[in-house]
């Protein structure tokens, strides 16, 4: 436990044991994903299911710091290698497929699912399946200097689909700077840790929107299911 001495006052020993015993599903190993993976591994999460079929692209490298130009392996495979470098005792399943409604049973048995996707259709499929599995979903998204967070807990909160409604993917490349992505991903990882540890999420049933241009935040609460 000495490795986690500084966070024990936050989570407590029981909460830390829950973190170390949890199984976490991460959909998307891009800008949000690589930061979330790093934060969770450093906090003590040992079991993962990672899903991403994309190959690193040079335009990723301003924010996706675990990749390098010319590596033609899927991001899920590289991310698994990164986790094992941080914690050689970790148990990581890397799935190199796109997230679709047909393959989401890969996250069965997870204690929490983390949405780091950049496709609205895939995100909604993930949300629907998290409800089917009864597993909490921790969502984040970012475009430029604007981010959002929401935690959906089946049986207690509206779904992400209920909250985001008929939103659509942004056309063209999404603006991104590494520092902004890391800021939102850090919040997303913290909410996942709060869910896992039993501390309780501040975003449960609450859509939090962040404006990093003005450094302001708004919270919109939704009625429980």
N, C-alpha and C positions, 0 to 999 in steps of 0.2 A: 504493500500500500504506500510505501514511501514515495514512489513515483508520482502519486496523486495527492500528496500531502496538502498542497495548496488549494485543491478543490474540495477536499473532504468537509471543510466548514460550510460549503454550499450544498452539497448533495447528501452529506452524512455517509457513514460506512454502509448502511443498508442500500442507500441510493447508488453508491459507487459499485456495490456488488451487482445491482440490477444492470447498471451500465455495462459492466464487464461480462455479464451473462446474456445480454440482449442479442437478438439477431435482427439486423437492419437491412432493409431493401432500399437500394438507391437506383432510381430510374434516371439515367442521364449522367454521363461523366464529362460534361463540358465545363464551362466557367464556374457555375454554381457547384457542380458535382465534385470537381477536384478539390475545391476549398472545403466543402462539407466532409468529404472523405478524410482529408487531413485532420480537420478539427476533431472528428469522431475517433479516429485512430489514436490521436494524442490524448484524448480524454479517457481511453480505455476500452472502447468498443472492440470486440474481438471477432464477431461473426457477421459476414456480409453476403448479400446477393447483389451483384452489380450488373446492370444491363445498359449496354451502348454498343452499337455496331459501327459507329463512325470511325474513320481513320483521321489522325491529327492533320490539320492543315496549317500552313504558315500563318494564316489570319487568326488562328486560335492563340498564338504564342504570346500575345500581349496580356493574357489573363489566365491561360491554362498552363501553369508553370511546371507541371510534371512531364510535359511532352517536349519533343524536339523535332525539328524539321527532318524529314526523311524516314521517320519511324513509321512503317506501314502496318503495324499491328493495330487491331481494334482498341479503342480507348478503354473498354472494360478490362482487357487483358493487361494493358499498361498500368491501369489504376490498381488492379489486384497486386501487381508486382510492387507498386509504390506502398501499398498498405503493409505488405510483408516485409518491406525494408524498414518501416516504422515499428512493426511488431511481428517478428518472425513466428510467433505462436498463433497468429490470426488464422481463421478459417474463412477463405474467400472463394465464392463461386462467381466466375466471370461468364456472362452470357452475351455473346456477340450477335445480337438480333435487335431489330427495331422493336420498340414497344407497340404492341397491337392488342386488340381485345381478345385475340386467340391465344396469346402466350403468357398471360399475366398470372397463371397459377405458379409461375416461378417464385412469386412472393408469398406463397402459402407458408405459414409457420413463422413469418417475420413478426416482430413485436411492434414495428413501426415501418411505414413506407415513406420515403422522402422523394418528393417530386422536384427534380432538377431538369425537367424537360423543356424544350423550346417549341413544341408543337401542341397547339390547342387540342387537336383531335386525340393525340396520344395521351395528353394530360387528362382529358375527360374519360377516356377508357380506363386509365389508371385509377381515377377517382371512383368510377362505377365499381371497379373490382375491389378496391379497398373496402367499399361498403359491403360488398358480397362476402368478403373474407372477415369482416368485422375488425379490421386493423386501422388504427389511426393513420391519417395522411398528413404530412407536413409539406405544405406548398410554399414555393417562393418563385418569383419571376422578376426580371429586371430588364429595362430598356433604357440605355443611356444613363441618366442620373435619377431615374424613377424606378422604384422597386415596390414589391408587395409581398405580404406574408399572410398565410391563413392555415389554421390547424383544424382539420375535420375529424371528429371522433364519432363513428357510427353509433347511433342510439342516443347521442347527446347533442349533436350540432347539425345544422344543415350541411349538405354535401357541398363540395367545391363547385359542382355543376350548378347547384341552386344559387350560389353566391356570384359566380362569374357569368352565369346566363349564356348569352350567345356571343361572347367575345370571339374575335378572330385573330389569326396570326398576323403580325405586322408584315407588310410587303417589303421585300428587299432585305439587305443585311441589317441586322439590329445593331445600333450603336452600342459600343461596350468599351469600358476602361477597367483595367484590372482592379484598381483600388475600390471602385464602386461595387463591382461584382463581389469582391472579397468581403465588403462590409455587409451586404445583404446575405451572403452565404454564411457568414459568421452568426448572424441572427437566426438563420434557418437551422444551423447546427445546434445552436443553444436551445431552440424550442424542441428539437428532437431529443436532446439530452434531458430536458425537463419532463417530457412525456415518458421517456424510458425510466428515469430515476424515480418517478412518482412525485416530483416536485410540483408538477402541474404547469401547463403552458399558458402564457399570457395571451396567446393568439388563438386559444380554443374558442371557436365560434365567433372570432373577431377578425375582420379583414383590416390589416394594417397597411397603409400606403405611406411610402417614404419618398420625400423629395430631397435628394442630396444636393441640389442646387441651392435651396434655401435652408437646408438642414431642418426641415419640419416633418412632422409625422401626424397622421390622422388615423383614428380608430373607428370602425363601423361595426357595431355589435349586431349579431343576428339571433333571433329567437331560437331556443332549443327545439329539437325535433319533438 
